């Protein structure tokens, strides 16, 4: 009853964005759908603990829609009033700690050249996807917009570019690597597949709805029955 583990031939990266924000292959797709694509494919399915999250920050009026969009992308039914979010957590391990921390990540994306100069930022993001590589491991893909693609055409092919998200550097690439499809790949690192899927999904969520306009902090997180 064993099933073949062979993956189908890889499509070009750009085709991933045209069809769906995630390529679903086997059981890996379910984990990503719960953490990334739920709201694009159907109604929210979170059925964990109902909580309230108190936020603070100098830009809450501007940050609130992004926080709500991130919650909805995770699959959490949520509302936000002022600086307080009411939500139903997904039924996953350590959600009451992990989800609020994910919501307040900055989501700042830059691409630096070898001199450390900023070449691209969040404003150059056209779309976000999660894809599986040839080994079946998840990565986050960032499709750059037309302006970035035009800039790439004017750069020397040998220029090295390094993507950075919230201060963390990811694998460098050359302009040659980006010219055909203008897709930046953020590798999910080492470790268990489930952990790598979570990293890829977290990056997709904060980049699809970011960056936050200022630092946002978490105040009190409480179960709804205790929030009074």
N, C-alpha and C positions, 0 to 999 in steps of 0.2 A: 504493500500500500504506500510505498514511498513515492514521493513526487519529485520530479526533476527540479533541481535548484538553478538550472541555467536561466540566466536573464535574457530577455529578447534583445536584439540589436539596439544600441543606443540611438535615439533620434538626435537631431541637431538641437542644441540647447534652446534656441529661439522658439522652436515649435512647442516647447513646454508651456510657454506663456500664452500662446494663442488658444489653447484648449482649456486649461484649468490651472489653478495656482499650485497644484501638487500632482505629481505622478504617483498613482496608487499601484504598488506592486506587492502582492501578498500581504502578510500580517503587518509589515512595516507601515503600510498605508493607513491602517486603522489608527495607530498611535499618532501619526501626523495629522490625521483628520480631526482627532479629538483636540489637538493642541493648536491647530492652524486653520484648517479649512472648513470647520463645521458650519460656520455661518454662511459660507458661499454655496453649500450644497443642500442645506435644509435648516429646519428650526433648531434653536439651541437645545442641547440635550443634557446640560449639567443637572445632576440630581444629588449633589452633596449637601454640605451644610449651608444654611442661609446665614449670611454675615453682613455686618456693616464695616466699612473701612473709612476712617477719617484721614484726610490728606491735609497737608499744609504746604504753602508755597506762595510766592509773590505774584504768580501768574495763573491762579486757579481758574479764572474765567476762560482763559485761552487753553489751559491744559485739560479742563474737564472733558471736552468732546473727544480728545485723543485717548484719555483714560477709559472713557466709555467704549470707544471703538476697539481698543485693545481687549477689553473684557468681552465684548461681543464676538471678537475674532476667536477667542479661546473657546467660546461656546457657553459663556455664562449669561443667563438672564440678569440684567443689571439696570439700575437707574442711578442717577447722580443728582443730588440737590445741594447746591453750594459746594462745600468741600467734603461731603459725605456720600459714599457710594453704598447702595444696598444691592447685594448680589447673592446668587446661589452658586457655590463653588462646584467645579467639576469633581467627580468622585475619584480623585487620584491621591496618592500618598503625599502628605505634608502640604496639601493645597493651601491651608490657612496661612502658612508662612510664605510658600514659594510664589503663589499667584500675586499677592500684593507687591512683593519685591519685583516681579516681572513688570507689573503695571507701571512702576515708577522709574524704570530704566530710561535713560536719556534717549537712546536710539540715534545717536549722532554718528553719521557715516561720512568718512572722508577717504579720498584716494590721494596718496602722497607720491611725489617723484623721489628720485634718489637723493635730492638735496633737501628733502623734508618739506617742500612746498606743496600746498594744497592744489590739486588739479580738478577734482570733482567732489561734490558734497551731496547731501540729501536732495537738493533741488534737481539733481541730475538723474534721480531714480524714476524710471518709467513703470516698472513692475517688479514684483517679488514672486519667487517660486521656491518650492522645495523639490529636489530631484534626487534620485538614487544614482550613484556612480556604477561603474562596471562591476564593482565588488559588492553591490547592494547596500552601500553605506550612504546615509543621507547628507546632502549639502544644501546650503542656502544659495540661491542664484539671484543676482541683481541685474536686471536689464536696464542699461543706461539709455537715456533719452536721445532724441535726434541732435540736440545741441552738443551733447558729449560725443556722439558718434562723429559729428563734423570736426570737433576738436581733435579727436584721435587721428583723423585722416591727415591733419597737419603736423602730427608729431613724428619724430624719427622712430622707426620700427624697433630700435634697440633700447629705447627708454624703458627703465624699470619702474613699475607702479606697484604700490603696496596699499591694499584696502585696510582701513582701521574702523572699528566700531566700538564706541565708548572707551577709547584708549587701548583696545586690544588689537594688535596687528595680526593679519591673516596672510596666507601665502602670497608672495609677490608674483607678478607676471610681467610680461613685456607688452608694449603697444601692439606688437604683432599678434599676440594671443587674443587681443580684444578687438582688432579691426574688423574681423568678419562678422561677428555676432554682437559685439559690445555687451557681453555678459560676464560679470564679475562673479567668481565662485568663492564662497566662504566655506572652507572645509570644517567639518564638525569635530575634528580632533580625534583623540584616541579614547578607548574604553568600550564599555558595553554598548551594543547597538541601541538599546532603549535610551541610554544617556545621550548618545550622539543624536538620536532623533529629537530629544527634548532640546538640545542646544540649537539644532537647526530650526526647530519650530519657534523657539524663543526669539532667535534673530529675525525670522520672518515677521513675527508679530510686531516687534518694536520698530522695525524698519518700514513696514507697511503703514504704520500709524505713528509717525515721529518726524523729527525729534520733538521732545517736550520743549516748550519755549523757555523754561527755567527749571532749576532743580525743584523737585517735589519730594516731600518727606511723608512718611506714614506716621500717623498718630496712633489712635487706638483701633485695633482690629478685634471685633467682638461678635459672638454668635448673636443672631437677631433677637433671641429671647432674653439676652443679657444686655442689649444695647441701650436700654432706657436710661 
